[in-house]
């Protein structure tokens, strides 16, 4: 049984939208990134250095609990963002930018290593590959207040880390979808292409 499909990608790549569309098509449950109820997110974008560690611990714990629920359950779930992105993209980026201390980063990553040994990787990881202009356009379109202070340099740093992480991903099946020339939200043909790719990876269908 396919239990865990995870969608990875930078801020604004379309993870939540694709999660919802695949959920409707396949009848999967969706586990969203806990952004709306995250008590640190707005503060983080106002003062990254003060709240970086708190934010990353919150996301790590939230994602870990999601995976435990998926593994214990008896339904197929598509997860909006993965626990790996917290550890290999966002936390090290904050550390590199001087927004998370060496002590906090080492503590964080040690906790991640402990947690990751207790869970299985997703049956399929879908990576939404996007350039910066596409990400900026999506972010501006959705108009979330807390993303208003996000810098272009921050997005570029994240994108570089995503590319490096995906290039070395060996945990399980990986499907890379370039989304710059796609509009799977509004174009049924584009969504159909993605569904064909997912079918091929999960069920060997051509």
Buried (B, 14 or more C-beta within 10 A) or exposed (E): EEBBBBBBBBBBBBBBBBBBBBBEBBEBBBBBBBBEEBEBBBBBBEEBEEBBBBBBBBBBBBBBEBBEEBEEEEEBBBBBBBBBBBBBBBBBBBBEBEBBBEEBBEBBBEBBEEBBEEBEBBBBBBBBBBEBEBBBEBBEEEEBEBBEEBEEEBBEBBBEBBEEBBEEBEEEBBBEBEBEEBEBEEEEEBBEBBBEBBBEBBEEEE
